[in-house]
Amino acid sequence: MAAFHHHLHHHHLHPSADLRRLFHRLTIASSLSILCFSLVYLLTGCCESELADNSELRAPTRDFAASGSGWPHERNGTGSAREGSPGASGEGHAALEANSSGKEWTATRRLPQALIIGVKKGGTRALLEFLRLHPDIRALGSEPHFFDRHYARGLDWYRTMMPKALEGQIVMEKTPRYFVTVETPERVHSMSRDVKLIVVVRDPVTRAISDYTQIISKTPDIPPFESLVFKNRSTGQIDSLWSPLWIGLYAQHLERWLTWFPRSQIHLVSGERLISDPAGEVGKVQDFLGLQRIVTDKHFYFNKTKGFPCLKKPEGSSKPHCLGKTKGRTHASINSEVMQRLRDFYKPHNQRFYQMAGQDFGWQ
């Protein structure tokens, strides 16, 4: 009887021990599964982030291999993007934006590699705003007037004025008075003999009227345009030293720059075509700077009220943007006879300028 009782007792304990062993094994198995899953997750995540970091760091060299002078190499002999190439698609643009904004800690202040040197009332502000859409252009918004007014402050001061830029980005500024200031070409050359120079030119007659329109907006009591144009109204002698007319003697000013820089380093932008075909003119500037044509016609729309192109999406904004109220003013009404006298005066100067420039701008 005792043996039977012992056997019955053993029979009741055995399933309980089995269950405990089974539970113990399941616990170990589940722990191992969680551990393995965690290891796989961590390893996969690290690899992915490492790949992402590496591809982001390599993006600039794929698109803009910087040369010794700090200028990007032009691929296939041109800076224009082709179908299917990085930059011709949204993917290329995104990569460039990551390059421009993602690694701010490597950015430094450098002297400019490109200058918009003129001309006043030619469209320099519009060109600068259009170019600033490019992720590999870093441009100063204000006009520093270093080479014409503040040269005594030195290059170190000038450098502190520049925006921070990454390696491979082009630093630039615009001061339209540089083009007509006698000392400036030599001073710019002493900073850099490799600097690229951009000049926006416009029909000198309409440029002069635009200049005068700006002057009377600030000083309304000045004499009429017609009386300022002539040294002597009765003889019809033009006062070519009056600033609005003197600036339009483009050949005279370009000649000074060609003493210090080769023609290949000076790019001329048509102020008229910058209005009628902004993407085309900005595309040529991007080519000149050795950059891909990222700023294209998709960035512009024509504002009928102002009479010139506006940006659909300016830098750092999702809203359309037009230049300020001071741009696109209605010109002062000028006597038609005076207009013709000015056209006759400028004609030989324009022809000489066309020969020096190697292109006809088609001014009347």
Residue, then its C-alpha position, 0 to 999 in steps of 0.5 A: m500500500a505504501a509502495f502504491h502511495h509513493h508511486l501515485h505521489h511520483h506520478h503527480l510531481h512528474p508533469s509539474a517538473d516537465l512543465r517547469r523545464l519546458f517553460h525554462r527552455l522557452t524563456i531561453a529561446s525567446s531571450l536568444s531570439i530577442l538578442c539576435f533580432s536586436l543585433v541584426y537591427l543594430l548592425t543593419g542600422c549602422c551600415e545604412s547610416e554609414l553608407a548614407d554618410n559616405s554617399e553624402l560626403r562623396a557627392p561633391t566630388r562626383d559633381f564638382a571636383a575642385s581644381g587647385s585654383g578653387w574652380p570646379h572642373e567643367r565636365n565634357g568641356t561644358g558646365s551644362a547638365r545633360e539628360g540623366s546626369p546628376g543635376a539634370s534631375g531632382e536627385g542631383h539637385a537634392a544631393l547638391e543641397a545636402n552638400s551645401s547645407g548639411k556640413e556647415w562645420t566645414a564652411t569658411r570665409r574666403l575671398p571671392q572667386a567671381l565678381i559682378i562688376g557692372v553696370k549700374k542699372g543694367g540688371t545686376r541685382a536681378l542676376l545676383e538674386f537668380l544666381r543665389l538659387h544655385p546651391d553651389i554659389r554663395a553670394l554677399g547680398s549687399e554691395p561691399h564697395f571694397f575695391d572702389r571705396h574701402y580698399a584701405r581696409g585691406l583684404d582681411w577685412y574684405r574676407t570677413m564680409m564674405p559669406k561662409a562657404l564649403e569647399g567646391q562652392i563659389v564665393m561672389e559679390k556684386t558692386p556695379r561701380y567697379f566696372v567704371t572705377v579707374e583703379t579697380p582692375e589693377r586692385v582686383h588683379s592683385m587679389s586674384r589673377d584667376v577671378k572671374l568677372i561678370v558684366v551686365v550691359r544694357d542699351p546705354v540710352t535706356r540705361a541712362i534714363s533708368d539712372y536718371t529716374q533713380i536720381i530724381s526719386k531721391t533728389p526730385d529738384i534736379p534739372p530735367f534730363e534734357s538739360l543735363v545731357f548737353k554741355n551746350r544745348s544750342t550746339g548740341q554737344i553731349d556732356s559725356l562726363w555726366s555720370p549717367l552718360w559716362i557709365g554707358l561708354y562701355a568700350q572705354h571701361l572694358e579696355r581698362w579691364l582687358t589691360w589686366f585680364p584676358r577676354s576669356q575671364i570676362h563674361l558679358v550678360s545682355g540686360e535685355r535678354l536677362i528680362s526676355d530669357p532669364a533662364g538662357e542668360v543665367g544658364k550661360v553664366q553657370d557655364f562660365l562659372g563651371l557649374q551645372r545648369i541647375v537654375t533653369d526656366k522652371h524657376f521663373y515667371f514673367n510679372k506683367t505688372k513690373g515688366f520683368p521676370c520674378l522667381k517662383k521659389p527664391e532661396g529659403s522660401s516657398k513663396p514667389h519673389c520679385l525684386g523690390k519697389t525700386k526695381g522696374r520704375t516707370h521711366a521719365s518721359i524724354n524728348s524724342e529728339v534728345m533720344q535720337r541725339l543720344r543714339d547717334f552719340y553712342k553709335p560709334h562707341n557701341q560698335r567699338f564695344y561690339q568688336m571688343a566683346g565679340q558679340d552684337f547686342g543689337w542696340q539701336 
